[in-house]
């Protein structure tokens, strides 16, 4: 219908099929065929063809009256949609502590845009120790971070996203008390079995080191073999892959492991780390922002273990 209106209006305005064809960059037969098709469908004649050109009949003039209205409505509709696209998008900044999900930000954004439009989502990696401060300065509206750093912060709210269990990794040729080498995380070992292994530990200031201290009771028990201390889990993984010792990391870091260089075990531990979405308490959240973040949390949770 849209093309028929465009062709017939052009013929009426130009007065001939040939000039209408030039204007629309189409062949004359296409326009003639379209007019004939409309006339047949309506059971009326739209134009009288004479030496002076194409003259609208009475029925043709009525058709043109409504055709122009339809064209105007369509033009108005397109303009309204164009104006909507020009409106400033809702910008949402999310701070995320380093984990496997950090590698998926482009994929998460792509999946979100399939569901929701009209927003601009920016996801940045931020050190765990800086998460609270960047939320309070409003540089970021939300943070994806460990729950434990939020426990004493009364001005923040949070919702659970997913749990992480613990992995113990060793160099590929390292023998762990007679256990055969494996690259499967299905092999589960007890925490007591690793307490005296040559450990590469993350710095005391890191959140994961606090988790490890509790896991191994290191604060109460100094009888452990600390091979070295590094700044973060990625460096710990790098040193294990270089054969310098063993390490404990959250299973969200498994994507960083080269399974040809390490053995991977899952720790039989009662504690698991909960990752949350955090934001300032009482902060005004628009309906559109709520919709975007609801979809974001859903996608992120599906890529990790859901909380029980």
C-alpha positions as CSV (number, residue, x, y, z in Angstrom):
1,X,0.0,0.0,0.0
2,X,2.8,2.4,0.9
3,X,4.5,2.0,-2.5
4,X,1.2,2.3,-4.4
5,X,0.4,5.6,-2.7
6,X,4.0,6.8,-3.4
7,X,3.7,5.9,-7.1
8,X,0.1,7.3,-7.6
9,X,0.9,10.6,-5.8
10,X,4.0,11.0,-8.0
11,X,2.0,10.5,-11.2
12,X,-0.6,13.0,-10.1
13,X,2.0,15.6,-9.1
14,X,4.2,15.1,-12.2
15,X,1.3,14.7,-14.6
16,X,2.9,11.7,-16.4
17,X,4.1,8.2,-15.8
18,X,7.5,8.9,-17.4
19,X,8.3,11.9,-15.2
20,X,7.1,10.0,-12.1
21,X,9.4,7.2,-13.1
22,X,12.3,9.6,-13.4
23,X,11.5,11.1,-10.0
24,X,11.3,7.8,-8.2
25,X,14.1,6.1,-10.1
26,X,11.9,3.2,-11.2
27,X,10.9,1.9,-14.6
28,X,7.6,3.1,-16.3
29,X,6.2,-0.4,-16.5
30,X,6.4,-0.8,-12.7
31,X,4.3,2.4,-12.2
32,X,1.8,1.4,-14.9
33,X,1.4,-2.0,-13.4
34,X,0.9,-0.6,-9.9
35,X,-1.9,1.8,-11.1
36,X,-3.6,-1.0,-12.9
37,X,-3.4,-3.2,-9.9
38,X,-5.0,-0.5,-7.6
39,X,-7.7,0.2,-10.1
40,X,-8.5,-3.5,-10.4
41,X,-8.6,-3.9,-6.6
42,X,-10.8,-0.9,-6.0
43,X,-13.0,-1.4,-9.2
44,X,-12.5,2.2,-10.2
45,X,-10.4,4.2,-12.7
46,X,-7.9,6.6,-11.2
47,X,-6.6,8.5,-14.2
48,X,-7.8,9.5,-17.7
49,X,-5.0,9.2,-20.1
50,X,-4.9,11.9,-22.9
51,X,-2.4,13.9,-24.9
52,X,-1.9,16.4,-22.0
53,X,-1.0,13.6,-19.5
54,X,-2.5,11.7,-16.6
55,X,-5.7,13.5,-15.4
56,X,-7.3,12.2,-12.1
57,X,-10.9,11.0,-12.4
58,X,-13.4,12.0,-9.7
59,X,-12.6,8.7,-7.9
60,X,-8.9,9.3,-8.5
61,X,-9.2,12.7,-6.8
62,X,-10.9,11.1,-3.8
63,X,-8.1,8.5,-3.7
64,X,-5.5,11.2,-3.8
65,X,-7.2,13.1,-0.9
66,X,-6.9,10.1,1.4
67,X,-3.5,9.1,0.0
68,X,-2.1,12.5,1.0
69,X,-3.5,12.1,4.5
70,X,-1.9,8.7,4.8
71,X,1.5,10.1,3.6
72,X,1.3,13.0,6.1
73,X,0.5,10.6,9.0
74,X,3.4,8.4,7.9
75,X,5.7,11.4,7.8
76,X,4.6,12.5,11.2
77,X,5.1,9.0,12.6
78,X,8.6,8.8,11.2
79,X,9.4,12.2,12.7
80,X,8.2,11.2,16.1
81,X,10.3,8.1,16.1
82,X,13.3,10.1,14.9
83,X,12.8,12.6,17.8
84,X,12.6,9.7,20.3
85,X,16.0,8.4,19.0
86,X,17.5,11.9,19.4
87,X,16.4,12.1,23.0
88,X,19.2,11.7,25.5
89,X,19.6,8.0,26.5
90,X,19.5,6.9,30.1
91,X,23.2,6.4,31.1
92,X,23.9,3.7,33.6
93,X,27.5,3.2,35.0
94,X,28.3,-0.1,36.7
95,X,31.5,-0.8,38.6
96,X,32.4,-4.5,38.6
97,X,35.2,-6.2,40.6
98,X,37.4,-8.4,38.5
99,X,36.0,-11.8,37.8
100,X,35.0,-14.0,34.9
101,X,31.9,-11.9,34.2
102,X,34.2,-9.0,33.5
103,X,35.1,-10.7,30.3
104,X,31.5,-10.8,29.2
105,X,30.6,-7.1,29.3
106,X,30.3,-6.8,25.5
107,X,28.2,-10.0,25.4
108,X,26.0,-8.8,28.2
109,X,25.5,-5.4,26.5
110,X,24.6,-7.1,23.2
111,X,22.0,-9.4,24.9
112,X,20.5,-6.4,26.8
113,X,20.1,-4.3,23.6
114,X,18.1,-7.2,22.1
115,X,15.6,-6.8,24.9
116,X,15.7,-3.1,25.8
117,X,16.6,0.2,24.0
118,X,17.0,3.8,25.0
119,X,19.9,3.4,27.4
120,X,23.7,3.6,27.4
121,X,25.3,1.0,29.7
122,X,29.0,1.4,30.8
123,X,30.6,-1.4,32.8
124,X,34.1,-0.8,34.2
125,X,36.5,-2.9,36.3
126,X,37.1,-1.3,39.7
127,X,39.3,-2.5,42.6
128,X,37.3,-4.1,45.4
129,X,38.8,-1.6,47.9
130,X,37.4,1.3,45.8
131,X,33.9,0.0,45.2
132,X,32.3,1.7,48.2
133,X,33.9,5.1,47.5
134,X,32.9,5.2,43.8
135,X,29.3,4.4,44.8
136,X,29.2,7.2,47.3
137,X,30.7,9.7,44.9
138,X,27.9,8.8,42.4
139,X,30.5,8.1,39.7
140,X,28.7,4.7,39.4
141,X,25.1,4.1,40.1
142,X,25.6,0.3,40.7
143,X,28.4,-2.1,41.6
144,X,28.8,-5.8,41.2
145,X,30.9,-6.9,44.1
146,X,31.4,-9.4,47.0
147,X,28.7,-9.2,49.7
148,X,31.2,-9.1,52.6
149,X,32.4,-5.6,51.7
150,X,28.9,-4.3,52.1
151,X,28.0,-5.8,55.5
152,X,29.0,-2.8,57.6
153,X,27.9,-0.1,55.2
154,X,24.5,1.2,56.3
155,X,24.0,3.6,53.4
156,X,24.1,0.9,50.8
157,X,21.5,-1.6,49.6
158,X,22.1,-4.8,47.8
159,X,20.5,-7.8,46.1
160,X,22.1,-11.2,45.6
161,X,23.3,-12.2,42.2
162,X,25.3,-15.5,42.4
163,X,27.5,-17.6,44.6
164,X,31.1,-18.6,43.9
165,X,32.8,-21.7,45.3
166,X,36.5,-22.2,45.7
167,X,39.1,-23.8,43.5
168,X,42.6,-25.1,44.5
169,X,45.1,-25.0,41.6
170,X,48.5,-26.5,41.4
171,X,51.2,-26.7,38.6
172,X,50.5,-29.4,36.1
173,X,53.4,-31.7,37.3
174,X,52.7,-31.1,41.0
175,X,51.7,-34.2,43.0
176,X,49.2,-33.5,45.8
177,X,49.7,-36.2,48.4
178,X,49.6,-39.0,45.9
179,X,46.5,-37.8,44.0
180,X,46.9,-38.2,40.3
181,X,47.0,-35.1,38.1
182,X,43.7,-33.9,36.8
183,X,42.3,-31.0,34.8
184,X,38.7,-31.7,36.0
185,X,37.0,-29.6,38.6
186,X,35.0,-32.6,39.6
187,X,37.8,-33.8,41.9
188,X,36.9,-32.4,45.3
189,X,39.5,-32.3,48.1
190,X,39.3,-31.3,51.8
191,X,40.6,-28.0,53.0
192,X,42.9,-29.7,55.5
193,X,44.7,-31.4,52.6
194,X,46.0,-28.1,51.3
195,X,46.8,-26.2,54.4
196,X,50.6,-27.0,54.3
197,X,51.0,-26.8,50.5
198,X,53.3,-24.1,49.1
199,X,50.7,-21.3,48.8
200,X,50.8,-18.3,46.7
201,X,48.5,-15.9,48.6
202,X,46.8,-12.7,47.5
203,X,47.6,-9.6,49.5
204,X,46.0,-9.1,52.9
205,X,44.2,-6.0,51.7
206,X,42.3,-8.0,49.1
207,X,38.8,-9.3,49.7
208,X,39.6,-12.8,48.5
209,X,42.5,-13.0,51.0
210,X,40.1,-12.3,53.8
211,X,37.9,-15.1,52.5
212,X,41.0,-17.4,52.3
213,X,42.1,-16.5,55.8
214,X,38.7,-17.6,57.1
215,X,38.7,-20.7,54.9
216,X,42.1,-21.9,56.1
217,X,41.8,-20.3,59.6
218,X,45.1,-18.6,58.8
219,X,44.5,-15.8,61.3
220,X,44.4,-18.4,64.1
221,X,46.9,-20.8,62.7
222,X,50.3,-19.7,61.5
223,X,51.3,-23.2,60.6
224,X,51.0,-22.8,56.8
225,X,53.5,-22.7,54.0
226,X,53.3,-19.3,52.3
227,X,55.5,-19.4,49.3
228,X,54.8,-15.8,48.2
229,X,52.3,-13.0,48.3
230,X,50.9,-11.3,45.1
231,X,48.6,-8.4,44.4
232,X,45.6,-10.3,43.1
233,X,44.2,-13.6,41.9
234,X,45.3,-13.1,38.3
235,X,48.9,-12.8,39.4
236,X,48.4,-15.8,41.6
237,X,47.2,-17.8,38.6
238,X,50.1,-16.6,36.5
239,X,52.6,-17.8,39.1
240,X,50.9,-21.2,39.5
241,X,51.0,-21.7,35.7
242,X,54.8,-20.8,35.9
243,X,55.2,-23.7,38.4
244,X,56.0,-21.5,41.4
245,X,53.4,-22.8,43.9
246,X,49.7,-23.4,44.5
247,X,46.8,-21.0,45.0
248,X,43.2,-20.7,46.0
249,X,40.9,-18.7,43.6
250,X,37.1,-18.3,43.2
251,X,35.6,-20.4,40.5
252,X,34.6,-17.3,38.6
253,X,38.3,-17.0,37.7
254,X,38.3,-20.5,36.0
255,X,38.1,-18.8,32.6
256,X,41.6,-17.4,33.2
257,X,43.2,-20.8,33.8
258,X,45.2,-22.6,31.2
259,X,44.1,-26.1,31.9
260,X,47.2,-27.5,30.1
261,X,49.4,-26.0,32.8
262,X,47.5,-26.6,36.0
263,X,45.6,-29.2,38.0
264,X,42.2,-27.9,39.2
265,X,40.5,-29.1,42.4
266,X,37.3,-28.0,44.0
267,X,37.5,-27.3,47.7
268,X,35.0,-29.1,49.9
269,X,34.2,-26.0,52.0
270,X,31.1,-24.9,53.7
271,X,31.6,-21.3,52.8
272,X,30.9,-19.7,49.4
273,X,31.3,-16.1,48.3
274,X,28.2,-14.2,47.4
275,X,28.3,-11.6,44.7
276,X,25.7,-8.8,44.9
277,X,24.5,-5.8,43.1
278,X,25.0,-2.8,45.3
279,X,23.6,0.8,45.2
280,X,23.1,3.8,47.5
281,X,20.1,3.4,49.8
282,X,17.2,5.8,49.0
283,X,18.5,6.6,45.5
284,X,15.8,7.6,43.0
285,X,15.6,5.0,40.3
286,X,13.5,5.6,37.1
287,X,11.2,2.9,35.7
288,X,13.4,2.6,32.6
289,X,16.6,2.2,34.8
290,X,14.7,-0.5,36.8
291,X,13.9,-2.3,33.6
292,X,17.5,-2.2,32.4
293,X,19.0,-3.4,35.7
294,X,16.4,-6.1,36.1
295,X,17.4,-7.5,32.7
296,X,21.1,-7.0,33.5
297,X,20.9,-9.0,36.7
298,X,19.0,-11.7,35.0
299,X,21.6,-12.2,32.3
300,X,24.5,-12.0,34.8
301,X,22.9,-14.6,37.1
302,X,22.4,-17.0,34.2
303,X,26.1,-16.8,33.4
304,X,27.0,-17.8,37.0
305,X,25.6,-19.9,39.7
306,X,22.3,-18.7,41.0
307,X,21.9,-18.1,44.8
308,X,19.9,-20.7,46.6
